[in-house]
Amino acid sequence: CIEMLSKRTGEPYQVGKLAGYNALTFDYPRLRAMFGTSFFPFSYHVRDILQRAIFWCEENDKRPENLKLSTMCAYFGIPTDGQHDALTDVRLCAALYRKLAAK
């Protein structure tokens, strides 16, 4: 969580960190639309693992077949067995982030 301060009351409150694979262009706009003008319970600073993977590939002159989450995981030796569902994608994304952060 990230602590924020209310502009209206000056009181602190917590919001979540939004992170994911292609979260900036897929998850973030959908969440913003869902919450509308009401309180948005996430930081506006999205942690997009796809962007980190793109930078890593460019910095290391590596060119995987494509930038799909499953392709990137396979490239880094992360098993992609299992169904393609939200929880599996979260686990794969977290594993990919750990690999990218360690390199």
Secondary structure, DSSP 4 states (H G I P E B T S, - for coil): -EEEE-TTT--EEEEBPPEETTIIIIIHHHHHHHHTTS---B-SS-EEHHHHHHHHHHHTT---S---HHHHHHHTT----S--SHHHHHHHHHHHHHHHHH-
